[in-house]
Amino acid sequence: MDAVPIAFVDVLCVTLQKTDLEELQKIENLWSWTVETHYSRRRELTAYVSANYDEAEVGIIIGENADLLIAVPYTSLTKYDRIRRISIRRFHRELLPETIPMERFKTKVLPVLISMADAFKMNVSARSSKRLAESVFSVLRAPLLKIETGYTGQKGVEFIERQIALGRLEQLNLRGHEWSGSMKPFLKWFLKSPNFRKLDLRRTNLTVDLRMLVIIFERFLKGELCMETSLRGKPSDGKLKELREAVLSGDTLPVLYGLPQPASTSVEFDFDTCQVEWTGPGNKRLCAWFSKTELYIYQR
């Protein structure tokens, strides 16, 4: 490693997260000073982006450690800084800094923000500008760890599909009732990803179907799930509805293709919600909690 050029190490450090730089500091070497420089100067930043109500202008606030009160001047940004979160939302005008025209934001500012963003999270609030969100979605290529967004249009759909294909996405939280059923194959692909942690469809028109439960169960048997893994949403009609009704009524459980008979079932005190459990390796259990409007699948 001593023979590695310093220039290469410098470029490499730009791409690493601060936690990685911290670990790399433990290795004593000729290039340790370069790593220490990147670590000490690295700031993990959040970019808050908001359009005014006629969507003609955009305001941006760069905050340190997701804190709006610690605004970072644009002039202080360096190659050592990384944007770890982009939040598209509406602000009261008095909270916004000086705004710029939407077109200038898209051609001049957005490319700079994108170049600084890596392994980050994105949140698009329910009241944010769809036009602004679509502009950001259309140019983002860096892999995200977490996405929370409502339906903004076709660019948003393509963005989510692209992020799932990249394979680094861990959490996806969707909102809105305009999603196309063509999203389902991509969501099932996401459930199979080694990095999958959470999928929340509760506030959408998309449902959790039997095949999605089977995918989670198969990964559960292989010991691939972590304790934070969860899938939430409205259960689809059909076999999952039959399962809930059978548990609540005490009838014979339906045969579910791809799933064995549960290890246990229980009905809660309100007689309207129930839970089904399957056993797996290491005494772990996969639980499916049903209410009238929600299915919550998790490991414990």
C-alpha positions as CSV (number, residue, x, y, z in Angstrom):
1,M,0.0,0.0,0.0
2,D,3.0,2.3,0.5
3,A,3.4,2.4,-3.3
4,V,-0.1,3.7,-3.9
5,P,0.2,7.2,-5.4
6,I,-1.1,10.0,-3.0
7,A,-3.1,11.5,-5.8
8,F,-5.0,8.2,-6.1
9,V,-5.7,8.1,-2.4
10,D,-6.9,11.7,-2.5
11,V,-9.5,10.8,-5.2
12,L,-10.5,7.7,-3.4
13,C,-11.1,9.5,-0.1
14,V,-13.5,11.9,-1.8
15,T,-15.8,8.9,-2.6
16,L,-15.7,7.4,0.9
17,Q,-18.2,8.1,3.7
18,K,-16.9,9.6,6.9
19,T,-17.3,6.4,8.8
20,D,-15.1,4.7,6.2
21,L,-12.5,7.4,6.6
22,E,-12.5,6.9,10.3
23,E,-11.7,3.2,9.9
24,L,-9.0,3.9,7.3
25,Q,-7.3,6.2,9.7
26,K,-6.5,3.2,11.9
27,I,-4.1,2.0,9.2
28,E,-0.7,3.5,9.7
29,N,0.9,4.3,6.3
30,L,2.6,7.0,4.2
31,W,-0.8,8.3,3.0
32,S,-2.4,8.5,6.5
33,W,-2.0,12.3,6.5
34,T,-4.2,12.4,3.4
35,V,-6.9,10.3,5.0
36,E,-6.8,12.4,8.2
37,T,-7.1,15.6,6.2
38,H,-10.3,14.3,4.5
39,Y,-11.7,13.1,7.7
40,S,-11.1,16.3,9.7
41,R,-12.5,18.5,6.9
42,R,-15.4,16.4,5.9
43,R,-18.9,17.8,6.7
44,E,-22.0,15.7,6.2
45,L,-24.6,18.1,4.8
46,T,-28.3,18.3,4.1
47,A,-29.6,20.3,1.1
48,Y,-33.1,21.8,1.7
49,V,-34.6,22.8,-1.7
50,S,-37.9,24.6,-2.0
51,A,-39.8,26.2,-4.9
52,N,-42.1,29.2,-4.5
53,Y,-45.8,28.7,-5.1
54,D,-45.8,29.6,-8.8
55,E,-42.7,27.3,-9.2
56,A,-40.8,30.1,-11.0
57,E,-38.0,30.4,-8.4
58,V,-36.1,28.0,-6.1
59,G,-34.4,28.6,-2.7
60,I,-31.7,26.4,-1.2
61,I,-30.5,26.0,2.3
62,I,-27.4,23.9,3.1
63,G,-27.5,22.7,6.7
64,E,-24.9,20.8,8.7
65,N,-26.0,17.6,10.5
66,A,-29.6,18.1,9.1
67,D,-29.9,21.3,11.2
68,L,-31.5,24.2,9.5
69,L,-30.2,26.5,12.2
70,I,-26.6,25.8,11.2
71,A,-26.6,27.1,7.6
72,V,-23.5,26.5,5.6
73,P,-22.5,29.4,3.3
74,Y,-22.2,28.2,-0.3
75,T,-18.8,29.9,-0.5
76,S,-17.4,27.6,2.2
77,L,-18.2,24.4,0.3
78,T,-15.1,22.4,-0.6
79,K,-14.3,19.1,-2.2
80,Y,-14.2,17.5,1.3
81,D,-17.9,18.1,1.9
82,R,-20.6,15.6,1.0
83,I,-24.4,15.9,0.8
84,R,-26.0,13.0,2.6
85,R,-29.6,14.1,2.4
86,I,-31.7,16.1,-0.1
87,S,-35.0,17.4,1.2
88,I,-37.5,18.9,-1.2
89,R,-40.2,20.7,0.7
90,R,-42.1,24.0,1.0
91,F,-40.7,26.7,3.3
92,H,-42.3,29.9,4.4
93,R,-40.8,32.7,2.3
94,E,-39.2,34.3,5.3
95,L,-37.2,31.1,5.9
96,L,-35.8,31.0,2.4
97,P,-32.6,32.6,1.4
98,E,-32.4,34.6,-1.8
99,T,-34.1,32.6,-4.5
100,I,-33.0,32.0,-8.1
101,P,-35.0,31.3,-11.3
102,M,-36.0,27.7,-11.7
103,E,-34.1,27.3,-15.0
104,R,-30.9,28.7,-13.5
105,F,-31.3,26.2,-10.6
106,K,-31.6,23.3,-13.1
107,T,-28.7,24.3,-15.3
108,K,-26.2,25.9,-12.8
109,V,-26.9,24.8,-9.2
110,L,-28.4,21.3,-9.4
111,P,-25.3,19.9,-11.2
112,V,-23.2,21.1,-8.3
113,L,-25.5,19.6,-5.7
114,I,-25.6,16.3,-7.5
115,S,-21.8,16.2,-7.8
116,M,-21.5,16.4,-4.0
117,A,-24.2,13.8,-3.3
118,D,-23.4,10.2,-2.6
119,A,-24.9,7.3,-0.6
120,F,-27.5,9.7,0.6
121,K,-31.2,10.0,1.5
122,M,-34.0,11.8,-0.2
123,N,-37.2,13.1,1.1
124,V,-39.9,14.8,-1.0
125,S,-42.7,16.2,1.3
126,A,-46.3,15.9,0.4
127,R,-46.7,19.7,-0.3
128,S,-43.5,20.1,-2.3
129,S,-43.3,21.2,-5.9
130,K,-43.8,18.3,-8.3
131,R,-42.0,20.2,-11.0
132,L,-39.0,20.7,-8.8
133,A,-39.0,17.1,-7.7
134,E,-39.2,15.8,-11.3
135,S,-36.3,18.1,-12.3
136,V,-34.1,16.6,-9.5
137,F,-35.2,13.0,-10.3
138,S,-34.4,13.4,-14.0
139,V,-30.7,14.0,-13.3
140,L,-29.9,12.1,-10.2
141,R,-27.6,9.1,-10.9
142,A,-25.8,8.5,-7.6
143,P,-27.1,5.6,-5.5
144,L,-29.4,6.4,-2.6
145,L,-29.9,4.6,0.7
146,K,-33.4,5.9,1.5
147,I,-36.2,7.4,-0.6
148,E,-39.4,8.9,0.8
149,T,-41.7,10.5,-1.8
150,G,-45.2,10.9,-3.1
151,Y,-46.2,10.4,-6.7
152,T,-44.7,13.2,-8.8
153,G,-44.9,11.9,-12.3
154,Q,-43.2,9.6,-14.8
155,K,-39.7,11.0,-14.0
156,G,-40.2,10.0,-10.3
157,V,-41.3,6.5,-11.3
158,E,-38.2,6.1,-13.6
159,F,-36.0,7.4,-10.8
160,I,-37.2,4.9,-8.3
161,E,-36.9,2.0,-10.8
162,R,-33.3,3.2,-11.6
163,Q,-32.4,3.3,-7.9
164,I,-33.8,-0.2,-7.3
165,A,-31.7,-1.4,-10.2
166,L,-28.5,0.1,-8.7
167,G,-28.9,-2.2,-5.8
168,R,-27.9,0.0,-2.9
169,L,-31.3,1.2,-1.8
170,E,-32.3,0.2,1.7
171,Q,-35.5,1.9,2.5
172,L,-38.4,3.0,0.3
173,N,-41.5,4.9,1.6
174,L,-44.1,5.8,-1.0
175,R,-47.2,8.0,-0.8
176,G,-50.0,8.8,-3.2
177,H,-52.8,7.0,-5.0
178,E,-51.6,7.5,-8.6
179,W,-49.0,4.7,-8.8
180,S,-49.2,2.3,-11.7
181,G,-49.4,-1.4,-11.2
182,S,-46.3,-1.6,-13.4
183,M,-44.3,-0.7,-10.3
184,K,-45.0,-4.0,-8.6
185,P,-42.3,-6.0,-10.5
186,F,-39.7,-3.4,-9.4
187,L,-40.9,-3.5,-5.8
188,K,-40.5,-7.3,-5.8
189,W,-37.1,-6.9,-7.2
190,F,-36.3,-4.5,-4.4
191,L,-37.5,-7.1,-1.8
192,K,-34.9,-9.5,-3.2
193,S,-32.0,-7.0,-2.9
194,P,-29.4,-7.9,-0.3
195,N,-29.6,-4.3,0.9
196,F,-33.4,-4.2,1.4
197,R,-34.5,-3.1,4.8
198,K,-37.9,-1.5,4.6
199,L,-40.7,-1.0,2.2
200,D,-43.8,1.1,3.2
201,L,-46.8,1.2,0.9
202,R,-49.4,2.1,3.5
203,R,-50.2,5.5,2.1
204,T,-50.5,4.4,-1.6
205,N,-52.9,2.6,-3.9
206,L,-50.3,-0.3,-4.2
207,T,-51.0,-3.4,-2.2
208,V,-48.9,-6.2,-0.6
209,D,-49.7,-9.5,-2.4
210,L,-49.0,-13.1,-1.6
211,R,-45.9,-13.2,-3.9
212,M,-44.3,-10.4,-1.9
213,L,-44.9,-12.3,1.4
214,V,-43.4,-15.4,-0.2
215,I,-40.3,-13.5,-1.2
216,I,-39.8,-12.2,2.3
217,F,-40.4,-15.7,3.7
218,E,-37.9,-17.3,1.4
219,R,-35.2,-14.8,2.5
220,F,-36.2,-15.3,6.1
221,L,-35.5,-19.1,5.8
222,K,-32.1,-18.3,4.3
223,G,-31.3,-16.1,7.3
224,E,-30.9,-13.1,5.0
225,L,-33.2,-10.7,7.0
226,C,-32.1,-8.3,9.7
227,M,-34.2,-7.3,12.7
228,E,-35.1,-3.9,11.1
229,T,-36.5,-5.6,8.0
230,S,-40.2,-4.9,7.4
231,L,-42.9,-4.7,4.7
232,R,-46.0,-2.7,5.3
233,G,-49.0,-1.9,3.2
234,K,-52.6,-2.8,2.5
235,P,-53.1,-6.6,1.9
236,S,-54.4,-7.4,-1.5
237,D,-57.7,-9.3,-2.0
238,G,-57.4,-13.0,-2.5
239,K,-55.4,-15.4,-0.5
240,L,-54.1,-12.9,2.0
241,K,-57.7,-11.7,2.7
242,E,-58.7,-15.4,3.1
243,L,-55.9,-16.0,5.5
244,R,-56.9,-13.1,7.8
245,E,-60.6,-14.1,7.7
246,A,-59.8,-17.8,8.5
247,V,-57.6,-16.8,11.5
248,L,-60.3,-14.4,12.9
249,S,-63.1,-17.0,12.5
250,G,-61.1,-20.0,13.6
251,D,-61.7,-21.8,10.3
252,T,-59.2,-24.0,8.5
253,L,-56.4,-21.9,7.1
254,P,-56.2,-21.7,3.3
255,V,-53.3,-23.4,1.4
256,L,-50.9,-20.7,0.4
257,Y,-48.6,-21.6,-2.5
258,G,-45.0,-21.0,-1.4
259,L,-45.7,-21.0,2.3
260,P,-46.0,-23.8,4.8
261,Q,-48.6,-23.9,7.5
262,P,-47.9,-21.2,10.2
263,A,-46.4,-22.3,13.5
264,S,-49.0,-20.2,15.3
265,T,-51.8,-17.8,14.9
266,S,-53.4,-15.4,17.4
267,V,-56.4,-13.0,17.5
268,E,-56.1,-9.8,19.4
269,F,-58.6,-8.5,22.0
270,D,-60.5,-6.4,19.5
271,F,-61.3,-9.5,17.4
272,D,-60.4,-7.4,14.3
273,T,-56.7,-7.8,14.1
274,C,-54.6,-11.0,14.1
275,Q,-51.1,-12.3,13.8
276,V,-49.6,-15.3,11.9
277,E,-46.1,-16.6,12.6
278,W,-43.7,-18.9,10.9
279,T,-40.5,-20.3,12.6
280,G,-37.1,-20.1,11.0
281,P,-33.4,-20.6,11.8
282,G,-32.1,-19.8,15.2
283,N,-35.6,-19.7,16.8
284,K,-36.4,-16.6,14.8
285,R,-40.0,-15.9,13.7
286,L,-41.5,-14.2,10.7
287,C,-44.6,-12.4,11.7
288,A,-47.5,-11.1,9.6
289,W,-49.8,-8.8,11.5
290,F,-53.2,-8.1,9.9
291,S,-55.8,-5.4,10.4
292,K,-58.7,-4.4,8.1
293,T,-56.4,-2.0,6.2
294,E,-52.8,-3.0,6.9
295,L,-50.4,-5.9,6.7
296,Y,-47.2,-5.6,8.6
297,I,-44.5,-8.2,8.0
298,Y,-41.4,-8.3,10.2
299,Q,-38.9,-10.6,11.8
300,R,-38.5,-11.1,15.5
